[in-house]
Amino acid sequence: MLTESSRDLAHQLSRAERLLSGRMSALLENEHCTLEEWRVLTILSDGQGHIMTEVADFAMVPAPTLTKLMDRMVSEGLVYRRADDRDRRRVLAYLAERGRALHNRAAAALAAAEAELTARLGDAGDLSRWLTRLADVLTAPAAVSATAADVPASA
């Protein structure tokens, strides 16, 4: 039987992500908001307007899924789209007032839950820093996976 410590890092991270996403989804459900909607609200909360590819990357959804999600959020008055003033061919997404109110309510609930979790971990932000560092290392050009030729043969 596998123990927690015998699982590989990818499995441990995936399990933790699923458990955390489940908790976040339960909290967001009280606001009638999905995790994907939350991520869209979060990136748009800076007020700068974002192209759809940026939103899709941040929300971690494929472009066709984002299009449907954005259409629904527009119809609910949470976000709006408009042409970029500098390049009329580009469409930018912004947070509407109703979306900002939803984001503020949900952010408060999620921040409280995160603070509780951080306290239970006895963590002073170390986990977040390590995860950021891991993502940076994995996205760096040198993070190309080793090929069989790179792996030394065992004696």
C-alpha positions, 0 to 999 in steps of 0.5 A: 500500500502506498503511503503519502510519503511514497507518492511522487511530487506530481501526485502529491501536488495534484491531490492537494490541488484537488482537495483545495479546489474542492474547498474553494468551490464549496465556499464559492458556491455560497456566492453562486460562483464557480472556481473558473468564474472566480479566476476570471473575476480575479484577473479582471479585478486589477481594472486594466482590461485583459485580452482573452488569451490572458484570461484563459491562461490565468483561469486555466481553461481552454479558449472555447470554454472561456468564450462560453464562460465569458458569454454567460458572465456578460449576460449576468452583468459580471463582466463586459468586453470592449475594443482596445482603444489602441488596437481596435482589432483586440477585445479586452475584458473588464470587471463590471460593478456587479462582478466587482461586488461578487469578487469582493465578497468571495475574496473575503470568504476565501481569504479567511479560509486561506488564513485558517489553512495557513495557521493550521499548517503553521506556515508563514507564507513558505508554501506559497513561496515554494510553489511560486519558485517551483512554477518558475523553475518548471517554466524556465527554458532550462526546465526541458526534461532530460532525455535518455541520452542525458541520464547516466547509465547505471553500472 
